[in-house]
């Protein structure tokens, strides 16, 4: 998919969520948009990417999730977050971050994210 088109779709999704006036819908869409924008940072608008193949380094994933990078590494080592090791750091697929982002907006008592295997 074209990066410029993907950015336009993210912007439209955020605009649509803001029209609903539901706080949780706006916040969830904003968090998803932020994650996608961080994954696309530095790419020109005419670049082609596969959305399923987008990934982030540990530090960027921590920024998206609002965690310290070491906490993200602990989540990886404990099996709660899937990642692959490249060089001296981990790379996390963007799709693997969605459950942690969505857990923020679930009802109390249902926040736990299952371990990945």
C-alpha positions in Angstrom: 0.0 0.0 0.0 1.2 3.5 -0.7 2.4 5.4 2.4 0.7 8.6 1.4 -2.6 6.9 0.9 -2.2 5.1 4.3 -1.5 8.4 6.0 -4.7 9.9 4.4 -6.7 6.9 5.7 -5.4 7.3 9.2 -6.2 11.0 9.2 -9.8 10.2 7.9 -10.3 7.5 10.6 -9.3 9.9 13.3 -11.6 12.6 11.9 -14.4 10.1 11.8 -13.8 9.0 15.4 -13.8 12.6 16.6 -17.3 13.1 15.1 -18.7 10.2 17.2 -17.9 12.2 20.4 -17.2 9.0 22.3 -14.1 9.5 24.4 -13.0 5.9 24.3 -13.4 5.6 20.5 -11.4 8.8 19.9 -8.6 7.7 22.3 -8.4 4.2 20.8 -8.3 5.6 17.2 -5.7 8.2 18.3 -3.5 5.5 19.8 -3.8 3.3 16.7 -3.0 6.3 14.5 0.0 7.1 16.6 1.4 3.6 16.4 1.0 3.5 12.6 2.5 7.0 12.2 5.5 6.0 14.2 5.9 2.9 12.1 5.7 5.0 8.9 8.0 7.8 10.2 10.8 8.6 7.8 9.2 6.9 4.8 8.4 9.0 1.7 4.7 9.3 0.6 5.4 7.4 -2.6 6.9 4.4 -0.9 5.1 1.1 -0.9 4.7 -0.9 2.3 2.9 -4.0 3.4 0.8 -3.1 6.5 1.1 -6.6 7.9 4.9 -6.4 7.7 5.4 -3.1 9.6 7.5 -3.4 12.7 9.1 -1.2 15.3 12.3 -1.3 17.4 11.9 -1.6 21.1 12.4 2.1 21.9 9.7 3.2 19.3 7.3 0.5 20.6 7.8 1.8 24.1 7.0 5.3 22.9 3.8 4.1 21.3 2.7 2.1 24.4 3.8 4.7 26.9 6.2 2.3 28.6 9.9 2.5 29.4 11.9 0.5 26.8 13.2 -1.9 29.5 9.5 -2.7 30.5 8.9 -3.6 26.8 11.9 -5.9 26.9 10.6 -7.5 30.1 7.2 -8.1 28.4 9.1 -9.8 25.5 11.2 -12.0 27.8 8.2 -13.0 29.9 6.3 -14.1 26.7 3.5 -11.5 27.0 4.8 -9.7 23.8 6.1 -11.4 20.7 9.2 -10.0 19.0 12.2 -11.1 17.0 15.8 -10.3 17.8 17.8 -8.5 15.1 21.3 -7.6 16.1 21.3 -6.3 19.6 17.7 -5.2 19.8 14.2 -6.6 19.3 11.7 -5.8 16.5 8.0 -5.9 17.3 5.4 -6.4 14.6 2.8 -3.6 14.7 0.0 -6.2 14.8 1.4 -7.6 18.1 1.0 -4.2 19.8 -2.8 -3.9 19.1 -3.8 -6.1 22.1 -1.8 -4.0 24.5 -3.2 -0.8 23.1 -6.8 -2.1 23.1 -6.4 -3.4 26.7 -6.4 0.3 27.9 -10.0 0.7 26.8 -11.5 -2.5 28.1 -13.8 -2.5 31.1 -12.0 -2.8 34.5 -11.1 -6.3 35.5 -10.5 -7.4 31.9 -7.2 -5.7 31.2 -4.9 -8.7 31.3 -3.3 -9.7 28.0 -2.7 -13.4 27.5 0.8 -14.8 27.0 1.9 -15.3 23.4 3.3 -18.7 22.4 
